[in-house]
Amino acid sequence: MSAQQFTLDRTVLIQATPATVFGFLTDTPRWAAWWGAGSEIDARPGGRMKIRYPDGTEVVGEVIEVSPPERIVFTYGYTSGKMIPPGGSRVTIQLEPVGAATRLRLTHELDNEAVRNDHVQGWRYQLSLFANVVADAVNAGAGGVVDAWFEAWADPDATSRQRALSGIAASNLRFRDRYSNTDGIDDLVAHIAGAQRFMPGIRLQRHGEVRHCQGTVLADFVARSSDGQDRASGTNVFVFGADGRLEWVTGFTAPPKAS
């Protein structure tokens, strides 16, 4: 296709590795997960690309270039021919590692400024969906990680506690709540020992399902004494890294409601 006069540029940071992100650009089930049912892609030069929006609108294109896990290029146009005819514009998606995460850069080249402007919000929205779908896959086991976190707080053995936390968190994990300001797993392991000394028999348990958005998880909890009474409740904010391990935890605790 000929050179296009106008470009739309969008950059987002995604909490997943480039290899993981690239899979959602080249595998039909994962491609459809962020575009919608009926969307598909044959990720090879000359392969067909199709996007089916929820309202039935269809976009088609041809894959021009595939360089895993860094770059994919395809044409983009509407089957109706309105706004952009088939083959009438080009989309380039470039992936760059940022630590364990990925910076995605999208460039959409078009020949009409008004049409370019009409697509700015569409790409902002669609790449937001994309980032969520990828992060949901990376953190599909977030509930289990949260449960392991709370269980570690009741583990009386320092070695076992260290092993459990090391299995779910980065070594430089930061934890903050009203009574805590720790940096690193070693510091947290010792801090938990102090909590157990002054609050013997207390166990933290998740209450309800976790809520996840792009690597940040909210989990409600109760603090229950050995006699089965709820002594406190609250919410923890868990921040996951691109590798699915905890990097930061912040706790918000409140006393139980008066009866």
MARBATOR-63221 format. One line per field, with one value per residue: residue number from 1; x negated, y negated, z negated of N, C-alpha, C in turn. Coordinates in pm, whole numbers. Layout:
% MARBATOR-63221
num = c(NUM	...)
n_X = c(X	...)
n_Y = c(Y	...)
n_Z = c(Z	...)
ca_X = c(X	...)
ca_Y = c(Y	...)
ca_Z = c(Z	...)
c_X = c(X	...)
c_Y = c(Y	...)
c_Z = c(Z	...)
END
This chain:
% MARBATOR-63221
num = c(1	2	3	4	5	6	7	8	9	10	11	12	13	14	15	16	17	18	19	20	21	22	23	24	25	26	27	28	29	30	31	32	33	34	35	36	37	38	39	40	41	42	43	44	45	46	47	48	49	50	51	52	53	54	55	56	57	58	59	60	61	62	63	64	65	66	67	68	69	70	71	72	73	74	75	76	77	78	79	80	81	82	83	84	85	86	87	88	89	90	91	92	93	94	95	96	97	98	99	100	101	102	103	104	105	106	107	108	109	110	111	112	113	114	115	116	117	118	119	120	121	122	123	124	125	126	127	128	129	130	131	132	133	134	135	136	137	138	139	140	141	142	143	144	145	146	147	148	149	150	151	152	153	154	155	156	157	158	159	160	161	162	163	164	165	166	167	168	169	170	171	172	173	174	175	176	177	178	179	180	181	182	183	184	185	186	187	188	189	190	191	192	193	194	195	196	197	198	199	200	201	202	203	204	205	206	207	208	209	210	211	212	213	214	215	216	217	218	219	220	221	222	223	224	225	226	227	228	229	230	231	232	233	234	235	236	237	238	239	240	241	242	243	244	245	246	247	248	249	250	251	252	253	254	255	256	257	258	259)
n_X = c(-84	-35	-227	-106	48	121	85	170	80	18	-70	-114	-172	-219	-165	-320	-529	-707	-683	-450	-261	-279	-160	112	150	117	236	536	758	675	650	919	1013	972	1077	1325	1583	1557	1354	1034	698	438	133	-99	-308	-103	116	461	644	905	1147	1420	1657	1869	2114	2144	2001	1734	1384	1123	807	466	190	-126	-385	-563	-740	-836	-925	-842	-722	-443	-271	7	264	561	902	1250	1509	1735	1641	1670	1536	1268	1143	1100	763	688	549	277	154	-87	-236	-453	-665	-836	-1066	-1035	-1197	-1054	-815	-613	-632	-399	-376	-169	-107	102	149	297	489	645	721	945	1064	856	863	1111	1056	897	1001	1112	889	765	948	960	699	684	864	718	482	598	701	465	330	515	484	216	237	415	418	445	613	531	269	317	447	235	66	211	218	-51	-87	7	-161	-369	-635	-943	-1115	-951	-763	-917	-981	-728	-647	-851	-786	-574	-626	-831	-1178	-1233	-995	-753	-574	-301	-100	122	-29	-270	-576	-763	-1045	-1138	-1149	-1278	-1264	-988	-921	-1029	-879	-621	-651	-663	-402	-256	-334	-221	42	164	285	444	586	568	806	920	1204	1459	1451	1152	1072	961	748	545	302	325	472	757	843	1067	1063	1086	994	954	1004	883	1105	1298	1413	1467	1231	1138	1153	1086	922	688	447	296	13	-93	-380	-510	-581	-400	-440	-419	-479	-425	-236	42	219	547	712	995	1183	1424	1773	1993	2231)
n_Y = c(119	-236	-514	-668	-970	-1057	-980	-780	-746	-537	-442	-192	-47	281	531	782	1027	969	1197	1321	1117	1096	1330	1275	1128	1287	1537	1695	1761	1607	1357	1310	1289	1030	876	980	1230	1431	1290	1318	1428	1495	1534	1473	1357	1234	1360	1373	1124	1063	863	861	656	600	493	603	489	527	555	603	736	773	958	820	824	1023	1045	1218	1188	922	751	677	627	510	463	256	224	149	384	282	70	-189	-485	-360	-177	179	270	7	-125	-109	84	88	272	260	417	372	466	374	393	669	626	498	257	144	18	-136	-218	-369	-415	-639	-789	-1008	-1283	-1340	-1088	-958	-1097	-1013	-757	-765	-749	-497	-322	-384	-280	-9	88	67	265	476	473	545	803	948	916	1042	1306	1355	1329	1522	1697	1541	1542	1772	1698	1484	1623	1785	1587	1491	1727	1759	1576	1704	1910	2075	2141	2010	2076	2219	2023	1831	1973	2006	1739	1662	1810	1677	1410	1122	1083	834	745	510	414	252	133	14	82	165	149	266	390	615	976	1106	917	902	1163	1172	969	1075	1274	1120	1017	1250	1307	1101	1116	1381	1680	1560	1567	1481	1458	1483	1305	1353	1308	1223	903	794	588	527	617	524	617	640	758	864	931	1121	1111	1368	1508	1781	1887	1866	1621	1317	1070	845	673	608	474	573	446	578	572	700	818	834	1096	1234	1238	1112	768	548	487	350	285	229	189	237	212	459	412	256	441)
n_Z = c(0	46	-93	-392	-501	-756	-1105	-1386	-1714	-1989	-2316	-2559	-2882	-2980	-3219	-3173	-3012	-2698	-2531	-2626	-2581	-2302	-2217	-2232	-2012	-1796	-1807	-1737	-1930	-2153	-2034	-1968	-2225	-2310	-2110	-2030	-1982	-1692	-1576	-1418	-1335	-1111	-1163	-976	-709	-454	-561	-676	-851	-1078	-1237	-1448	-1563	-1858	-1765	-1519	-1314	-1083	-1044	-818	-710	-592	-698	-713	-817	-1053	-1342	-1585	-1937	-1889	-1692	-1484	-1180	-1000	-749	-760	-734	-666	-600	-486	-347	-426	-574	-601	-341	-267	-307	-319	-525	-765	-1038	-1289	-1542	-1803	-2035	-2341	-2589	-2930	-3200	-3350	-3234	-2956	-2703	-2483	-2162	-1940	-1606	-1381	-1051	-829	-557	-593	-786	-953	-980	-1107	-1354	-1444	-1523	-1748	-2019	-1998	-1974	-2215	-2396	-2310	-2345	-2617	-2696	-2592	-2754	-2997	-2943	-2893	-3140	-3308	-3229	-3302	-3578	-3661	-3872	-4100	-4328	-4468	-4533	-4706	-4914	-5001	-5099	-5327	-5476	-5539	-5741	-5964	-6002	-6222	-6201	-6118	-5904	-5728	-5679	-5550	-5318	-5203	-5151	-4977	-4759	-4644	-4621	-4532	-4621	-4727	-4831	-4942	-5228	-5370	-5630	-5885	-6103	-6007	-5824	-5617	-5433	-5200	-5205	-5421	-5627	-5657	-5739	-5997	-6110	-6105	-6295	-6526	-6524	-6568	-6826	-6980	-6909	-6962	-6811	-6619	-6298	-5957	-5701	-5368	-5248	-5043	-4680	-4496	-4350	-4046	-3849	-3591	-3715	-3975	-4275	-4479	-4796	-5033	-5386	-5694	-6038	-6251	-6568	-6780	-6901	-6712	-6670	-6492	-6488	-6361	-6045	-5697	-5403	-5165	-4938	-4666	-4469	-4172	-3996	-3655	-3629	-3776	-4048	-4384	-4445	-4602	-4893	-5051	-5344	-5474	-5764	-5973	-6279	-6389	-6306	-6535	-6720)
ca_X = c(0	-113	-254	8	11	152	58	225	-18	66	-166	-64	-260	-143	-237	-343	-649	-678	-639	-310	-182	-279	-66	246	151	89	311	677	840	635	686	1063	1041	977	1154	1462	1610	1557	1230	932	576	342	15	-212	-296	1	229	581	682	1044	1197	1565	1701	1996	2232	2144	1907	1616	1260	1039	675	365	68	-239	-512	-558	-874	-813	-803	-866	-656	-349	-218	118	353	682	1008	1384	1568	1835	1571	1690	1423	1142	1170	1004	628	671	463	180	130	-213	-244	-591	-678	-968	-1070	-1065	-1210	-979	-690	-620	-575	-340	-360	-85	-100	202	124	419	473	746	703	1069	1078	755	913	1224	1007	813	1066	1129	765	743	1035	928	573	714	917	607	398	671	708	332	303	602	423	95	272	532	410	430	682	445	156	370	469	103	20	276	176	-187	-79	40	-262	-456	-773	-1004	-1169	-837	-704	-1008	-967	-597	-647	-943	-719	-469	-661	-968	-1261	-1228	-856	-725	-445	-261	34	119	-126	-381	-652	-873	-1105	-1203	-1086	-1340	-1208	-849	-916	-1051	-766	-508	-677	-620	-257	-207	-362	-129	179	159	405	519	566	627	870	985	1350	1512	1363	1060	1103	833	740	413	192	358	578	817	894	1119	1023	1124	897	1037	932	890	1240	1387	1471	1403	1178	1116	1169	1020	895	549	418	181	-39	-167	-473	-482	-606	-296	-480	-384	-583	-386	-108	85	336	637	783	1093	1241	1556	1884	2061	2359)
ca_Y = c(0	-359	-582	-738	-1104	-1084	-867	-775	-676	-504	-361	-145	44	400	611	918	1033	955	1324	1340	1016	1126	1437	1219	1062	1382	1661	1657	1754	1493	1238	1291	1258	885	811	1028	1358	1424	1229	1421	1381	1593	1449	1497	1264	1275	1418	1290	1071	1017	815	848	579	649	449	671	426	610	501	709	691	873	949	782	860	1082	1065	1249	1135	778	662	729	521	558	361	242	156	200	459	195	-31	-322	-542	-304	-56	287	237	-138	-180	-10	82	149	289	288	451	345	503	274	488	789	581	472	135	165	-103	-115	-326	-345	-509	-661	-895	-1111	-1333	-1326	-946	-933	-1149	-930	-629	-785	-692	-354	-252	-401	-183	129	129	84	401	567	481	620	944	1007	922	1144	1436	1367	1337	1609	1761	1439	1583	1866	1623	1411	1720	1825	1473	1492	1848	1737	1497	1794	2016	2048	2177	1904	2130	2250	1895	1773	2049	1977	1604	1657	1874	1593	1267	1080	1076	697	715	405	428	137	114	-79	129	230	78	359	398	742	1092	1133	822	938	1287	1136	886	1166	1340	1026	1011	1373	1298	1009	1154	1528	1751	1487	1610	1397	1538	1405	1301	1322	1320	1112	814	775	499	498	641	482	702	608	878	842	1036	1111	1161	1454	1565	1927	1926	1851	1487	1218	961	729	699	506	498	561	415	657	532	810	787	897	1239	1293	1240	990	667	451	516	246	332	133	268	166	300	509	324	280	511)
ca_Z = c(0	55	-220	-446	-542	-895	-1195	-1521	-1796	-2124	-2392	-2688	-2954	-3016	-3318	-3123	-2929	-2555	-2472	-2662	-2510	-2159	-2192	-2215	-1882	-1689	-1827	-1716	-2051	-2236	-1956	-1986	-2365	-2332	-2004	-2031	-1916	-1547	-1529	-1394	-1270	-1060	-1186	-885	-596	-361	-633	-688	-982	-1084	-1365	-1448	-1680	-1914	-1689	-1390	-1221	-1059	-987	-760	-672	-555	-778	-628	-880	-1186	-1398	-1727	-1997	-1889	-1596	-1386	-1095	-917	-695	-841	-662	-695	-489	-423	-268	-484	-649	-551	-261	-290	-261	-312	-631	-815	-1182	-1334	-1687	-1843	-2177	-2398	-2730	-3033	-3308	-3313	-3171	-2812	-2647	-2351	-2082	-1822	-1506	-1277	-941	-750	-457	-617	-923	-1030	-1012	-1211	-1481	-1486	-1576	-1867	-2137	-1976	-2010	-2359	-2462	-2275	-2409	-2759	-2704	-2566	-2873	-3099	-2905	-2914	-3285	-3365	-3203	-3384	-3719	-3676	-4004	-4205	-4450	-4540	-4589	-4822	-5022	-5053	-5178	-5457	-5549	-5590	-5864	-6073	-6008	-6337	-6171	-6038	-5779	-5642	-5643	-5451	-5194	-5146	-5097	-4863	-4646	-4585	-4623	-4500	-4742	-4780	-4861	-5038	-5294	-5450	-5685	-5999	-6201	-5936	-5721	-5596	-5300	-5179	-5269	-5551	-5723	-5679	-5816	-6137	-6152	-6131	-6424	-6629	-6524	-6630	-6970	-7046	-6876	-6947	-6767	-6516	-6159	-5853	-5597	-5262	-5255	-4912	-4564	-4472	-4238	-3978	-3734	-3536	-3808	-4110	-4328	-4608	-4863	-5167	-5479	-5835	-6135	-6335	-6682	-6790	-6943	-6599	-6665	-6404	-6570	-6275	-5902	-5618	-5262	-5122	-4799	-4622	-4338	-4112	-3890	-3527	-3643	-3858	-4189	-4457	-4462	-4704	-4958	-5144	-5417	-5539	-5864	-6055	-6381	-6349	-6333	-6662	-6704)
c_X = c(-88	-131	-132	-37	26	127	127	129	39	-35	-104	-168	-175	-226	-242	-467	-612	-627	-492	-221	-169	-179	76	260	144	168	460	760	804	662	835	1099	1047	1049	1301	1478	1619	1436	1124	811	491	208	-107	-199	-199	123	342	602	827	1077	1348	1606	1835	2119	2239	2053	1782	1504	1181	903	586	242	-49	-370	-487	-700	-861	-941	-804	-772	-559	-288	-106	197	485	785	1142	1442	1673	1771	1586	1571	1290	1176	1071	869	596	589	374	158	-2	-210	-385	-595	-821	-969	-1105	-1075	-1143	-848	-715	-559	-528	-322	-280	-89	1	185	248	398	572	738	828	1092	978	809	1030	1179	924	875	1085	1006	733	823	990	799	588	772	805	520	466	675	575	304	391	542	300	129	397	534	400	497	599	325	201	391	336	42	80	235	37	-185	-45	-63	-359	-604	-835	-1057	-1058	-772	-786	-990	-834	-594	-739	-881	-617	-511	-805	-1046	-1258	-1085	-843	-585	-420	-119	19	10	-254	-445	-777	-918	-1181	-1137	-1146	-1281	-1064	-836	-934	-934	-645	-526	-635	-470	-197	-227	-258	18	187	293	485	483	636	685	937	1136	1403	1408	1269	1110	972	846	593	300	214	481	626	873	940	1077	1087	1010	977	953	957	1028	1344	1452	1394	1362	1154	1142	1099	1004	746	542	289	139	-130	-264	-437	-506	-503	-329	-446	-504	-552	-251	-80	214	415	726	877	1145	1376	1665	1952	2196	2473)
c_Y = c(-124	-421	-663	-870	-1128	-959	-889	-691	-655	-412	-321	-51	158	486	757	913	1014	1084	1350	1243	1052	1236	1387	1140	1161	1512	1628	1657	1635	1360	1207	1254	1108	809	854	1157	1339	1355	1337	1358	1501	1521	1495	1398	1316	1336	1319	1248	1028	977	803	778	629	608	511	608	513	529	619	649	808	850	924	833	920	1109	1092	1234	982	696	740	609	581	440	366	163	223	272	376	93	-172	-359	-494	-179	54	253	90	-201	-69	-30	155	155	338	314	431	385	384	351	617	754	550	336	164	30	-68	-240	-285	-455	-516	-777	-1010	-1155	-1314	-1181	-906	-976	-1066	-798	-643	-719	-541	-274	-267	-297	-39	176	138	223	503	585	561	768	1014	1022	1026	1283	1458	1393	1421	1677	1665	1479	1678	1798	1547	1506	1763	1712	1476	1613	1830	1661	1583	1905	1986	2073	2076	1956	2159	2121	1825	1841	2016	1838	1592	1720	1785	1447	1244	1064	938	651	606	424	309	157	24	-43	183	136	161	359	529	854	1119	1044	860	1065	1258	1055	972	1238	1250	1017	1133	1369	1213	1036	1304	1584	1680	1542	1514	1488	1447	1416	1258	1336	1199	1030	771	676	471	507	592	558	647	736	840	959	1013	1166	1236	1515	1714	1976	1904	1714	1397	1098	834	770	588	547	480	530	487	609	644	756	861	1048	1308	1300	1106	897	570	494	403	292	217	213	181	262	349	410	359	347	430)
c_Z = c(0	-82	-262	-508	-692	-980	-1329	-1604	-1937	-2191	-2524	-2749	-3007	-3110	-3277	-3035	-2783	-2491	-2503	-2586	-2363	-2124	-2170	-2085	-1766	-1697	-1824	-1844	-2140	-2165	-1976	-2129	-2391	-2221	-2007	-1952	-1765	-1489	-1514	-1325	-1230	-1057	-1106	-770	-491	-427	-650	-833	-975	-1227	-1352	-1578	-1731	-1835	-1549	-1286	-1207	-995	-934	-723	-634	-641	-683	-685	-1017	-1232	-1548	-1811	-2000	-1803	-1507	-1311	-1010	-862	-771	-759	-687	-573	-415	-330	-323	-572	-594	-468	-298	-228	-266	-422	-684	-965	-1211	-1486	-1721	-1993	-2223	-2545	-2818	-3164	-3265	-3243	-3023	-2780	-2506	-2283	-1957	-1735	-1400	-1172	-852	-654	-478	-763	-1008	-1070	-1118	-1347	-1535	-1551	-1704	-1990	-2121	-2014	-2158	-2436	-2436	-2338	-2560	-2782	-2687	-2691	-2984	-3068	-2930	-3063	-3353	-3346	-3290	-3529	-3743	-3812	-4119	-4335	-4534	-4603	-4713	-4940	-5084	-5139	-5318	-5540	-5609	-5721	-5986	-6091	-6122	-6310	-6075	-5904	-5679	-5592	-5535	-5316	-5126	-5082	-4976	-4739	-4577	-4568	-4582	-4629	-4807	-4807	-4967	-5095	-5384	-5501	-5807	-6099	-6138	-5835	-5696	-5451	-5288	-5257	-5406	-5659	-5757	-5763	-5964	-6193	-6185	-6264	-6540	-6639	-6593	-6782	-7041	-7013	-6856	-6902	-6659	-6377	-6065	-5744	-5495	-5275	-5118	-4802	-4553	-4353	-4175	-3863	-3702	-3639	-3949	-4156	-4462	-4667	-5003	-5256	-5615	-5918	-6241	-6447	-6691	-6838	-6834	-6587	-6568	-6486	-6490	-6131	-5825	-5474	-5236	-4973	-4761	-4483	-4287	-4006	-3763	-3530	-3731	-4005	-4254	-4469	-4576	-4760	-5057	-5210	-5480	-5632	-5944	-6162	-6335	-6385	-6465	-6637	-6762)
END
